[in-house]
């Protein structure tokens, strides 16, 4: 193994590295800059660690954009982003970014994004809902509530009806609104999607008629329903034209089943959220929700 030593006093760092690398075809080399005893493949030591100067620093490549074309590069590539930041530039920071094979991330692990994050009670036009919850640790992870409202039953009591739902709990053991909604749909294949709460939610596409593809909408949990109703004024103010306002004196359905015959509903009583039981065959208003993970 060969070792190469270079003095910082010469200020010829680029030349030094070029010379060292030119020998790499013949041998494995350790390069020491500012030291005659390099401890790694490249060991850079400050001339005076207790009183460093600008010449003692390492200046990595600086870029003002992390474009898609630039991402076609090796995993582990590092750059310093010195481009624009603040409103209109997403979560970009003037700091070091590394490429992990899929995304550029800063040293905190935050994925670089030039899109500004959503704010509470903002209408998300792309996904057709109003933001009612944002993850405190990731502003690109949020939940929206539908702009439209429906009043349909949870299930049927008729024998041989594919939506018969009064002799079992479709979502037993399932956690979260989406998993409960999906479990109901899988247990009741053949139903008309617009006729029942969970099938309508699962195939909801932002219009009054359900589509044929699941986009991630679901019937809310009681906690999600409480958060929506407790902030209905702010949500209603953000609804675009043609939307249905959320009512303050109405009980809405949730994805939670209480028994074979009942599901849980919730509403406001003197401004406080209250949960109650509701027959699966009765029609209660429902607002759908969707979880968005932007990064």
Number of C-alpha atoms within 10 A of each C-alpha: 6 12 15 18 17 20 16 19 11 8 11 12 14 9 11 20 16 10 12 20 16 11 12 12 8 9 12 14 18 20 25 25 23 19 18 15 14 18 12 11 11 14 16 18 17 17 17 10 9 7 8 11 11 7 12 16 11 9 10 10 10 15 13 12 13 19 10 8 7 9 16 11 11 10 14 12 13 18 20 18 20 15 15 15 14 11 12 12 15 17 18 26 18 15 13 18 25 19 21 17 13 10 18 24 18 21 11 8 11 15 20 18 19 16 14 15 18 19 16 16 23 17 23 16 9 6 15 19 25 29 25 23 20 20 11 9 7 14 17 22 17 21 19 26 29 26 25 19 17 19 16 20 20 29 28 18 15 12 10 8 13 16 24 19 23 20 10 12 19 21 21 14 10 14 11 17 25 22 16 23 27 23 18 23 24 12 15 19 12 11 15 13 20 18 16 22 30 32 27 25 31 26 21 25 20 18 11 12 12 19 16 11 10 15 15 17 27 31 29 28 23 23 13 19 25 21 14 23 25 17 13 18 15 16 24 17 13 20 23 14 7 8 13 15 16 22 15 15 12 15 22 28 32 31 26 24 22 17 17 14 19 21 22 21 26 22 23 18 13 9 11 11 17 14 20 14 16 22 20 27 20 14 18 20 18 27 24 28 28 25 17 16 12 13 12
